[in-house]
Amino acid sequence: MHFSLSLPALLTALALSLTAQAADQTFTRLRKNDTAFLVVDHQLGLFSLVRDFSPDQYRNNILAHAALPKVFNIPTILTTSAETGPNGPLPHEIVELHQGAPFIKRNGEVNAWDNADFRAAVKATGKKQIVLAGITTDVCTSFLALSLRAEGYEVFANSDASGTFDQRLADEANDRMRAAGVTTLGMFAITMDLMRDWRNTPGTAEILPFLDKYLTAYAFLARAHGAAVTNGTLLPGETTS
């Protein structure tokens, strides 16, 4: 077998290619005034298919995904797939939270983007950035995310609120989306990038109650600080910076 390039030359070319790819990975910021949220097939029947999260954790995550855009006054579109069958309806908490929001009940289309009413609702928002999550990650989330990318949208997939049959399928779906330019990130990162500064509005006063309800680890961190300030005492050995 004959190679036209020497091994060192091949390695150099590969390194240059990887460097060029890395240079293209710019940090795309979420802009709260140019963002829409999509709740995709978070249905009661489909919920039972999710195995890469515990049921309690995943219930919390999908409710957090639906609640977050209300904090920032971001438009939200709901959609379901064949909800009168075994897929079931959306949780009532989500529907009640978004009364008056566009709610597209698809009767056949697997990929929500194939539904004309759904496409029209997304385009009607006038937003260029889309945050979405759905069941399952490898179908409902990724098919739609890839379709939105093909239409020129900046797409952010909430990996906390997208679930599927197992972790391997989730990893493969996230890899596929990232390769197409979709940003995958969790709820805390989405929240922080939308807020950007605790002194903003929404800021501390609005975000801490949201985190207190949906992100226990950070909630108890904030509560511990509040208790320390109120109590004003330190245990022996504790120091302050």
Disulfide bonds with the S-S distance in Angstrom:
none
